[in-house]
Amino acid sequence: MSIARHVRIRGRVQGVFFRAWARDEARSVGVCGWVRNCSDGSVEAQLEGDSEAIEELIALMREGPPGARVDDVQVQQADPEGLDHFTVRH
């Protein structure tokens, strides 16, 4: 069953390749969606796909890539946008 989640990640998550890392991790677990930097220094993402794959990706996001420091991850239910791949938005 396909679900969607909106995720906001706070900490040192900009300038540490978080978006490219999240894209690669999403593709490896089969999650569609997007990720982008926010003006407040956080990163937000729309995740769509199998609930187990999304939970796996969120767990990875709680750790982040090398060089990042994740202080907080907020997850909300979201409406699916019907995305068929994962992209970095600017």
Secondary structure, DSSP 8 states (H G I E B T S, - for coil): -EEEEEEEEEEE-SSSSHHHHHHHHHHHHT-EEEEEE-TTS-EEEEEEEEHHHHHHHHHHHHH-STT-EEEEEEEEE-------SEEE--
